[in-house]
Every structure is written in C-alpha cells, then in structure tokens.
Amino acid sequence: MDKFKSLNDTLGHDYGDLMLIEVARRIRSCVRESDTVARLGGDEFVVLVEEVSRNAEEASRKVGLVAEKIREVLARPYRLKDHEHHSSPSIGISLYRGNENPVEDLLRHADMAMYQAKESGRNAVRFFDPHMQEDVVAHAVLEHDLRNAIPQQQLQLYYQIQVDSEHRPIGAEALLRWIHPQRGVVAPAEFISVAAESTLILDIDHWVLDTACRQLSLWGHDEQKQRLTLAVNISEKMFSMPDFVDKLGGILSKYRLNPSRLTVELTEGMVLGNLEGTVAKMLKLRELGVRLSMDDFGGKYSSLSYLKQLPLDQLKIAQEFVLGIEMDGNDALLARPSSIWQTVFICM
C-alpha cells in the first residue's frame, strides 16, 4: 500500500491499524470464499487464488481481472475516524502450476513483480516473468562491480567543450564514464540509477566534484584555459544533503579555486520537488560564488512560471524545444538570454 508509512508517521499507528483492517476487508470482498488472504507484515498482503484454469493464458486473464478489481477497490479513499486518507496499491502476480515451484520462489517472484509495479508509478498491476529475475541478477552484479569503481580508479571524467555564438570556447561540461575491465566504457544512463538507489551515488558525486575541481586547478596554470568554466551535474541525493554547500566550499578551498569557474547543474525534477527548499540552497551556493545551471529544461515539465524564482546563471534547453525554434515563436523567445539567466545552451 502506497503512503502507508507516511500515515503512521503523521497520524500514528492507531490510524495505520484502522487502514490495514479496512484493506483486508476490501480484499476479501474481491475474492472467493475458497481463496486465501493473508497479511505478511507491515502493509504487504498476499492473496492465494487456487484452481483458476489449466490454461496459462486463461489463468492470466482471470487473475488479472481479480487483481485489477482489488487495485480499483483499494485505491478508493479511506475514512479513518475524522481523517480521509488517500492511498493506492502496487500489485505483483506470480502464476504457478501444481508444486513445481517452492512457495518461497512464488512469493519472491510476486515481490519482484510488485516492485516493477511501484517503479512504473504505483497504483498498478504487474505479472512476473523470467526476464525480471534476469534483471534483478544483472542489477545486483552491476551494483557489486560499481562499488569497486572508485577504489580501483575505473571512473573517468571527459570534458565536452562549450562555445559561444562565435564558436569561441568559454567552458566545458564534465561527462562521467565508467571504464569497466570487462564491459568496457559504461555510460551514466546504465549505472547512475543503480547508484542512486544506495549511498553509492554520494561517493560518486564527491569523486566527480573533487576531480572536476582538480582539473579546473590544472587549467588555471594554462593561459589558454585559465578562464574556462566547468559544469558538473549533481544528483538529487547529494544536493539534498544538509552539508552539501559546506562540502563543496571545502573542495573549492582545497584547490584554491575561484568559485565562479564552477557551474553546478540541477534538473527540473530536483527543483520542482521542493521549490522553496531548493531556492534557499541555490542562494547559499550563489553566496559561495558558484554558478548555477538548469540542465535539459523543457524535457519533462516545460513550465516557465517558476524560472523567475530561481537564481540561475544558465539554462540548457532540451532538444524538444530546439526542434521547434524555427516554427514556434515561444520556443525561439526562450532561446534568447534574458534578465532571468545569463547564458542559454542548446543541447542536441
């Protein structure tokens, strides 16, 4: 059940118990007398539906209808004393025939499918298939290997040049790559989400910041590069750490850098998740002297209304906007520097 922990944390376990009782009652109303409903613990329930069909396709269809009925019923509001609570379920399904599979495997498979439902946005139903098991194993192997990436010096930063309208170099963006001994070059899209699920992302972010600032320090001794700025992407988990600004200040001091040569890149999702708190931290970064950029603007939310609240130096426009510049006057207007931001980068 989604948001169950927040219910316990805000209103107390008495309300949580009332909800669990109501959830059990609603599930029972959706199944036959011969079916079994059990609570494993916390907010997790198991429904055992026996003798559905000998045909796998028909069994899937029938059980899918039952699961959808349960999903719809559990997504209705809950009246708990004087409080109305809104929740929804994430449901995973595992089919079985006879005693071919141990009970532990069936429960584990249903659990995998349930987490797939959560990752899809919750309030959903998912069936287990063998590819899920393969994905879980591959995920575990990738995470294990990733833990060795920093101590074994497998991470590298590449620097993509940024130029002005006259093609003069003005800075660069740090691009992270993992040089795996067997897999070869691994792009962030393949491993950052794995790192973000644990504290690994904090170690990686710290390494990236330290390495980028060290590189800026080296450029400072080169007459052709000493004025270049360097942009670095920061994860939401790192940015939300209470001591992030202090840690960044420590790294800048360590390399005796002019803070204005470093640009911290945020995403729209990070900003909109907690606009007030994000703006406060951005202002602290500005006080430190660091430049701020919004990466891939327009790729998801595309709202201009909140930009005036953000102390941005730079806006990086997503490809979706770029493609409409010649046809849409609003997109063309967005691509011009303004009093809100000093630099606009078009990302292809």
C-alpha positions in Angstrom: 0.0 0.0 0.0 1.4 3.4 -1.0 1.9 6.2 1.5 1.3 3.8 4.4 4.5 4.8 6.2 3.6 8.5 6.0 0.2 7.7 7.5 1.9 6.0 10.5 4.4 8.8 10.8 1.9 11.7 10.7 -1.2 10.3 12.4 0.2 7.4 14.4 -0.1 3.6 14.4 -3.7 3.6 15.5 -4.7 5.1 12.2 -2.4 2.7 10.4 -4.1 -0.3 12.1 -7.5 1.0 11.1 -6.4 1.3 7.5 -4.9 -2.3 7.5 -8.2 -3.6 8.8 -10.1 -1.8 6.0 -7.6 -3.0 3.4 -8.1 -6.7 4.5 -11.9 -6.2 4.4 -11.8 -4.8 0.9 -9.5 -7.5 -0.5 -11.8 -10.2 1.0 -14.8 -8.6 -0.8 -13.0 -9.1 -4.2 -12.2 -12.8 -3.9 -14.0 -16.1 -3.4 -14.6 -17.9 -0.1 -12.1 -20.6 -1.2 -9.3 -18.1 -1.8 -6.9 -17.1 0.9 -6.0 -13.6 2.1 -3.1 -13.1 4.5 -1.1 -10.2 5.8 2.7 -10.9 5.7 3.6 -7.9 7.7 3.6 -4.1 7.5 1.4 -3.1 4.6 2.0 -6.2 2.5 -0.8 -8.7 1.8 -0.8 -11.9 -0.1 -3.8 -13.4 -1.9 -3.7 -17.1 -2.9 -6.2 -17.8 -5.8 -6.4 -21.6 -6.5 -7.8 -23.6 -9.3 -8.2 -20.8 -11.8 -7.6 -22.7 -15.1 -5.4 -25.3 -16.6 -4.7 -23.0 -19.5 -2.0 -20.4 -18.7 -3.4 -17.7 -20.9 -6.9 -18.0 -19.5 -5.5 -18.2 -15.9 -3.5 -15.0 -16.6 -6.6 -13.2 -17.9 -8.8 -14.3 -15.0 -6.3 -13.5 -12.3 -5.5 -10.2 -14.0 -9.2 -9.2 -13.7 -9.2 -10.1 -10.0 -6.1 -8.1 -9.4 -7.5 -5.1 -11.3 -10.7 -5.3 -9.2 -8.6 -5.3 -6.0 -6.5 -2.4 -7.3 -9.6 -0.3 -8.0 -11.2 -1.1 -4.6 -8.0 -0.3 -2.6 -7.5 3.0 -4.5 -10.7 4.4 -3.1 -10.4 7.0 -0.2 -10.2 5.7 3.4 -12.3 7.2 6.2 -10.2 6.8 9.3 -12.0 8.3 12.3 -12.2 12.0 11.3 -9.5 11.8 8.6 -9.7 10.9 4.9 -6.6 9.2 3.7 -5.8 8.5 0.0 -3.7 5.5 -1.0 -3.3 3.0 -3.8 -1.8 -0.5 -4.1 1.1 -1.9 -6.1 0.3 -5.5 -7.1 2.6 -8.2 -8.3 1.4 -11.6 -9.7 3.1 -14.9 -9.9 1.4 -17.9 -11.7 2.1 -21.5 -10.6 1.1 -25.0 -11.7 0.9 -27.7 -9.0 4.0 -28.0 -6.8 6.7 -27.3 -9.5 7.9 -24.2 -7.7 8.7 -23.8 -4.0 6.4 -21.4 -2.1 9.5 -19.2 -1.4 10.1 -18.8 -5.2 6.5 -17.9 -5.8 6.5 -15.2 -3.1 9.8 -13.8 -4.3 8.6 -13.7 -7.9 5.4 -11.9 -6.9 7.5 -9.5 -4.9 9.7 -8.7 -7.9 6.6 -8.0 -10.0 5.2 -5.8 -7.2 8.4 -3.7 -7.2 8.0 -3.4 -11.0 4.5 -2.0 -10.4 6.0 0.5 -7.9 8.7 1.6 -10.4 6.1 2.1 -13.1 4.4 4.8 -11.0 2.4 2.8 -8.4 -1.3 2.0 -8.4 -0.6 -0.7 -11.0 -0.6 -4.5 -11.6 2.4 -6.4 -13.0 2.9 -10.1 -13.8 6.3 -11.8 -13.0 8.2 -13.1 -16.0 11.7 -14.7 -16.1 13.2 -11.5 -17.5 12.6 -9.9 -14.2 14.8 -12.4 -12.5 17.5 -11.8 -15.0 17.2 -8.1 -14.5 17.5 -8.5 -10.7 20.6 -10.6 -11.0 22.1 -8.2 -13.6 21.3 -5.3 -11.3 23.0 -7.0 -8.3 26.1 -7.7 -10.3 26.3 -4.2 -11.7 26.0 -2.7 -8.1 28.7 -5.1 -6.8 31.1 -4.0 -9.6 30.2 -0.4 -9.2 31.3 -0.5 -5.5 34.8 -1.2 -6.8 34.8 1.5 -9.4 36.2 4.4 -7.3 38.8 2.4 -5.3 40.1 0.7 -8.4 40.1 4.0 -10.3 37.7 2.9 -13.0 35.8 6.2 -13.2 36.9 8.9 -15.6 35.7 12.4 -16.5 35.6 13.6 -20.1 35.3 17.3 -20.9 32.9 18.5 -23.6 33.7 22.0 -24.8 31.1 24.8 -24.7 31.3 27.6 -27.2 29.7 31.0 -27.7 27.8 32.2 -30.8 31.1 32.9 -32.5 32.4 29.4 -31.7 34.9 30.6 -29.1 35.5 28.2 -26.2 34.1 29.5 -23.0 33.9 26.4 -20.8 33.3 22.7 -20.7 30.9 20.2 -19.2 32.2 17.2 -17.2 30.9 13.9 -18.5 31.2 10.8 -16.3 32.2 7.4 -17.8 32.9 4.1 -16.1 35.7 2.2 -17.7 34.8 -1.4 -16.7 37.5 -4.1 -17.1 35.1 -6.4 -18.8 32.2 -4.3 -20.0 34.3 -1.5 -21.5 33.0 2.1 -21.4 29.8 2.3 -19.4 27.6 5.4 -19.9 25.9 7.0 -16.8 22.5 6.1 -18.1 23.4 2.4 -17.4 24.7 2.8 -13.9 23.6 6.1 -12.2 20.1 4.8 -11.5 21.7 1.8 -9.7 24.0 4.1 -7.7 21.1 6.4 -6.8 19.3 3.6 -5.0 22.1 3.5 -2.4 24.7 5.7 -0.9 27.0 4.9 -3.8 25.7 8.0 -5.6 27.1 10.2 -2.8 30.6 8.7 -3.2 30.4 9.1 -7.0 29.2 12.7 -6.7 32.0 13.6 -4.3 34.6 12.0 -6.6 33.2 13.9 -9.6 33.3 17.2 -7.7 36.8 16.7 -6.4 38.1 15.5 -9.8 36.4 18.4 -11.7 37.9 21.0 -9.3 41.3 19.4 -9.5 41.0 19.8 -13.3 40.0 23.4 -13.0 43.0 24.0 -10.9 45.3 22.5 -13.5 43.6 24.6 -16.2 44.4 27.7 -14.1 48.1 27.2 -14.9 47.4 27.2 -18.7 47.0 30.7 -20.3 44.6 29.3 -22.9 42.3 27.5 -20.4 42.5 29.6 -17.2 39.3 31.5 -18.0 37.2 28.4 -18.8 34.3 27.4 -16.6 33.4 23.8 -15.8 29.9 22.5 -15.4 29.2 19.5 -13.2 25.9 17.5 -12.8 24.8 16.8 -9.2 22.4 14.1 -8.1 19.3 15.0 -6.1 20.6 12.9 -3.2 23.8 14.9 -3.0 22.1 18.2 -3.4 19.7 17.4 -0.6 22.4 16.7 1.9 22.4 19.3 4.7 26.1 19.8 4.5 26.4 19.9 0.7 27.3 23.6 0.4 29.9 23.3 3.1 31.5 20.2 1.5 31.6 22.0 -1.9 33.2 25.0 -0.2 35.8 22.7 1.3 36.7 21.3 -2.1 37.0 24.7 -3.7 39.3 25.9 -0.8 41.3 22.7 -1.2 42.2 23.6 -4.8 42.2 27.4 -4.2 39.7 27.9 -6.9 37.7 31.0 -7.9 34.1 29.6 -7.3 32.7 31.4 -10.3 34.6 29.0 -12.6 32.5 26.1 -11.3 28.9 25.6 -12.5 26.6 23.3 -10.6 23.9 21.8 -12.9 20.4 20.8 -11.5 17.4 19.2 -13.2 13.9 20.4 -13.3 12.7 17.5 -11.2 15.1 18.3 -8.4 13.9 21.9 -8.3 10.2 21.3 -8.5 10.3 18.5 -5.9 10.9 21.2 -3.2 10.9 24.6 -4.8 11.2 26.6 -1.6 14.0 24.5 -0.1 15.8 24.3 -3.4 15.8 28.0 -3.9 17.2 28.6 -0.4 20.1 26.2 -1.1 20.7 27.7 -4.5 21.0 31.1 -2.9 23.7 29.7 -0.5 25.6 28.4 -3.5 25.4 31.8 -5.1 26.7 33.4 -1.9 29.6 30.9 -2.1 30.2 32.3 -5.6 29.3 29.1 -7.6 27.4 29.5 -10.9 24.1 27.6 -11.3 22.6 26.0 -14.3 19.4 24.1 -15.1 20.0 21.1 -17.3 17.7 19.8 -20.0 15.0 22.4 -19.5 11.7 21.5 -21.2 12.4 17.8 -21.4 9.6 17.0 -18.9 7.9 19.8 -17.2 8.3 22.7 -19.6 7.0 25.4 -17.3 8.4 28.9 -17.4 6.4 30.2 -14.5 8.9 29.1 -11.8 12.0 30.3 -13.6 11.7 33.8 -12.2 12.1 32.4 -8.7 15.4 30.6 -9.5 18.8 32.3 -9.2 20.1 30.8 -12.5 23.1 31.8 -14.5 22.5 29.4 -17.3 19.7 27.5 -18.9 20.3 24.4 -21.0 17.4 23.8 -23.4 16.3 20.3 -24.2 16.2 19.0 -27.8 12.4 19.1 -27.9 12.5 22.9 -27.7 15.4 23.2 -30.1 13.5 21.4 -32.8 10.7 23.9 -32.6 12.8 27.1 -32.6 12.2 27.9 -36.3 8.5 27.1 -36.2 7.4 28.3 -32.7 7.9 31.9 -31.6 7.7 31.0 -27.9 10.5 28.4 -28.3 12.6 31.0 -30.1 12.0 33.5 -27.4 13.0 31.0 -24.8 16.4 30.5 -26.5 17.4 34.1 -26.0 19.4 35.2 -23.0 17.4 37.4 -20.6 17.4 39.1 -17.2 16.5 35.7 -15.7 19.5 33.8 -16.9 22.8 35.0 -18.5 23.6 32.1 -20.8 21.4 29.8 -22.8 22.8 26.5 -24.1 21.0 24.4 -26.7 21.5 20.7 -26.2 21.4 18.4 -29.2 
